[in-house]
């Protein structure tokens, strides 16, 4: 079995390997803290959502560890108004605890990291790598530095601390798409999104939705299909943030043979003007997402 440290030493540029390793260690601390830090704090994040103790803890844990590497020039986070400044070349955008409203129901949670080469905000085209953590039935890390997608699982060693062991090399989306999950409700979706969803069951897909982007995407990566947080009639920009969420996941998805769209173009081509700019997102098996893109963009031309 190959451990994450060794994999990174052999397969990642030194800076990214160091940064990925501190994220992995941070995820162990976050995972342990979830049961005790689920109470509500009276603070609100830049998007106006109430923060829980675990949101603040995971933000601080990852930000401090990343800046402590001496390789990170800035850390921008969904949980902070302004990026934190450090010294180095890597620009990190993170959602330190994705799906935190799932704490109460014990559905999976996640963390998402984009490693950019440019000052933020920047488009996904300047991503050097990306990774996501799943806090589910297993703690896993899925990452890409532009040469395939690889997965590691945290294994508790009886004699010592947990380590991350390779569990999947060069992951690819399966050819036959099986699942779909769309955020929001039918009446909120725009007509082409509704029409597209109506075609999916006829194509043999079935619905699966857990309410955490990472958890929902993770099953699309394993089973094939599509996850979307779409454009709404009254919320044309959707909900998910380009910099922290959709671009890093699109980077990984593309490396696994998939495609991600904002409805008109590749998510990686979206140029966010602000750190927390949202965008509709449709991500998963290339053929399915391209069909959706055709339907959504055709509607726009009428
Ligand atoms: P929270 O972090 O507030 O739980 O939001 C999670 C999220 O941003 C993303 O992870 C999910 O895909 C999406 O929201 C779920 O949104 P709905 O609750 O509207 O289904």
Boltz pocket constraint, residues with backbone or C-beta under 6 A from the ligand:
constraints:
  - pocket:
      binder: B
      contacts: [[A, 49], [A, 97], [A, 98], [A, 99], [A, 100], [A, 101], [A, 102], [A, 183], [A, 184], [A, 211], [A, 212], [A, 213], [A, 214], [A, 216], [A, 229], [A, 239], [A, 240]]
      max_distance: 6.0
